[in-house]
């Protein structure tokens, strides 16, 4: 998924920062366990820079589509999405959480125009058909605000290294009770 730039009102919004990429994560040695490297192919969804059409009469010029859906280009999500590659590259030092629905999320506190915001990033991990590779699909990323107040899953922590190891070795990830 290589995202085409978005044009609106004479301005072009470049989306190259959300093109697929490969990231190598290193899990440090722990006790008798040596360090481990994980190669991860990362793909970003259009939900990282768009919002849904629900109950909204918006400017048709703000519509952005991929092969599956049409959504509204969201300037705030777009601006925050510029930070996604750096956050994703550092997931091994972030707290990750179970959603209880087969995916995970992390929360990063960002400064959005001198105001701290909770930036939530939802993702899935799966074993790639390519040997030794994990696929990481960033499903959505947005600032926690009034429109998202009631939908945060209960926070059940899990190490990103555990997610990678279990996914690569096809070990089920059990959600703690």
C-alpha positions as CSV (number, residue, x, y, z in Angstrom):
1,X,0.0,0.0,0.0
2,X,1.8,3.0,-1.2
3,X,-0.4,6.0,-0.5
4,X,-0.9,8.6,-3.2
5,X,-0.5,12.3,-2.1
6,X,-3.7,14.0,-1.1
7,X,-4.6,17.3,-2.8
8,X,-6.9,19.8,-1.2
9,X,-7.5,23.5,-1.6
10,X,-4.2,24.0,-3.5
11,X,-2.1,22.1,-0.9
12,X,-0.5,18.7,-1.4
13,X,-0.2,16.4,1.6
14,X,2.6,13.9,1.1
15,X,2.0,10.4,2.5
16,X,5.4,8.8,1.8
17,X,6.0,8.6,5.6
18,X,3.2,5.9,5.6
19,X,4.6,3.8,2.8
20,X,5.4,0.1,3.8
21,X,8.8,-0.4,5.4
22,X,10.9,-3.0,7.1
23,X,12.0,-2.5,10.6
24,X,14.5,-4.7,12.5
25,X,13.8,-4.8,16.3
26,X,16.4,-6.1,18.8
27,X,15.3,-7.7,22.0
28,X,18.1,-7.3,24.5
29,X,19.7,-10.3,26.1
30,X,18.0,-11.4,29.3
31,X,19.7,-13.7,31.7
32,X,20.9,-16.7,29.7
33,X,18.9,-15.7,26.7
34,X,20.9,-14.0,24.0
35,X,19.7,-10.9,22.1
36,X,17.1,-11.6,19.4
37,X,16.5,-9.7,16.2
38,X,13.1,-9.6,14.6
39,X,12.5,-8.5,11.0
40,X,9.1,-6.9,10.7
41,X,7.3,-5.7,7.5
42,X,5.2,-2.7,8.6
43,X,2.1,-1.5,6.7
44,X,0.0,1.5,7.6
45,X,-3.8,1.7,7.1
46,X,-5.6,4.8,5.7
47,X,-7.3,5.0,9.1
48,X,-4.0,6.6,10.3
49,X,-4.8,9.8,8.4
50,X,-8.6,9.6,7.7
51,X,-11.7,9.4,9.8
52,X,-15.1,7.7,9.1
53,X,-18.0,9.2,7.3
54,X,-20.5,8.5,10.0
55,X,-23.1,11.3,10.5
56,X,-21.0,13.8,8.7
57,X,-21.7,16.0,5.7
58,X,-18.3,16.9,4.6
59,X,-16.7,18.6,1.7
60,X,-16.5,16.0,-1.1
61,X,-13.0,17.3,-1.8
62,X,-11.9,15.8,1.5
63,X,-12.8,12.2,0.5
64,X,-9.9,9.7,0.3
65,X,-10.3,6.1,-0.9
66,X,-8.3,2.9,-1.1
67,X,-9.5,-0.3,-2.8
68,X,-11.8,-1.1,0.1
69,X,-13.4,2.1,1.5
70,X,-13.8,5.9,1.3
71,X,-13.1,8.1,4.3
72,X,-12.6,11.7,5.2
73,X,-9.0,13.1,5.1
74,X,-8.4,14.4,8.6
75,X,-5.7,17.1,8.9
76,X,-5.1,16.4,12.6
77,X,-4.6,12.7,12.1
78,X,-2.4,13.4,9.1
79,X,-0.2,15.7,11.2
80,X,0.1,13.2,14.0
81,X,0.8,10.4,11.5
82,X,4.1,12.0,10.6
83,X,5.3,10.8,14.0
84,X,4.1,7.2,13.4
85,X,7.3,5.8,11.8
86,X,9.4,6.9,14.7
87,X,6.9,5.5,17.3
88,X,6.7,2.2,15.4
89,X,10.5,2.0,15.2
90,X,10.6,2.2,19.0
91,X,7.8,-0.1,20.0
92,X,10.2,-2.3,22.0
93,X,10.5,0.5,24.5
94,X,6.7,1.4,24.5
95,X,4.1,-0.2,26.7
96,X,1.8,-2.3,24.6
97,X,-1.6,-3.6,25.6
98,X,-4.1,-6.3,24.6
99,X,-7.4,-5.2,23.3
100,X,-9.0,-8.5,24.0
101,X,-10.1,-8.6,20.3
102,X,-6.9,-10.1,18.7
103,X,-5.1,-6.8,18.3
104,X,-2.9,-4.6,20.4
105,X,-2.4,-0.9,21.0
106,X,0.1,1.5,22.5
107,X,-0.4,5.0,23.8
108,X,2.1,7.8,23.2
109,X,1.8,11.1,24.9
110,X,2.5,13.8,22.3
111,X,2.6,17.5,22.4
112,X,-0.1,18.7,19.9
113,X,0.2,22.5,19.6
114,X,1.5,22.9,23.2
115,X,-1.2,20.5,24.6
116,X,-0.5,16.9,25.7
117,X,-2.6,14.4,23.8
118,X,-2.9,10.6,24.1
119,X,-2.1,9.2,20.7
120,X,-3.4,5.7,20.4
121,X,-2.0,3.3,17.8
122,X,-3.8,0.0,17.1
123,X,-2.0,-2.8,15.3
124,X,-2.0,-6.5,14.5
125,X,0.9,-8.9,14.1
126,X,1.0,-12.0,11.9
127,X,3.5,-14.4,10.6
128,X,4.6,-13.6,7.1
129,X,4.8,-16.3,4.4
130,X,8.4,-15.1,4.1
131,X,10.6,-17.1,6.4
132,X,11.5,-15.3,9.7
133,X,9.4,-12.2,9.1
134,X,6.5,-10.8,11.1
135,X,3.9,-8.6,9.5
136,X,2.8,-5.6,11.5
137,X,-0.4,-3.9,10.3
138,X,-1.0,-0.5,11.8
139,X,-4.8,-0.5,11.7
140,X,-5.5,3.0,13.1
141,X,-3.9,5.9,15.0
142,X,-5.7,8.9,16.5
143,X,-5.7,11.3,19.4
144,X,-7.9,10.3,22.3
145,X,-10.6,13.0,22.3
146,X,-14.3,13.5,22.9
147,X,-15.3,11.5,19.9
148,X,-13.3,8.5,21.1
149,X,-13.9,8.8,24.8
150,X,-15.8,5.6,25.5
151,X,-14.2,3.0,23.1
152,X,-10.8,2.4,24.7
153,X,-10.3,-1.3,25.5
154,X,-9.3,-2.3,29.0
155,X,-5.6,-2.1,29.3
156,X,-3.9,-5.5,29.5
157,X,-0.2,-5.1,29.1
158,X,2.1,-7.2,27.0
159,X,5.7,-6.8,25.9
160,X,6.2,-6.0,22.2
161,X,9.0,-8.6,22.2
162,X,6.5,-11.2,23.4
163,X,4.1,-10.3,20.6
164,X,6.9,-10.7,18.1
165,X,8.3,-13.9,19.5
166,X,4.9,-15.6,19.8
167,X,3.8,-14.4,16.4
168,X,6.9,-15.7,14.7
169,X,6.8,-19.0,16.5
170,X,3.0,-19.4,16.1
171,X,2.4,-19.4,19.9
172,X,-1.1,-18.2,20.8
173,X,-1.1,-14.9,22.7
174,X,-3.3,-15.4,25.7
175,X,-5.1,-12.3,27.0
176,X,-4.6,-12.1,30.8
177,X,-7.8,-12.0,32.9
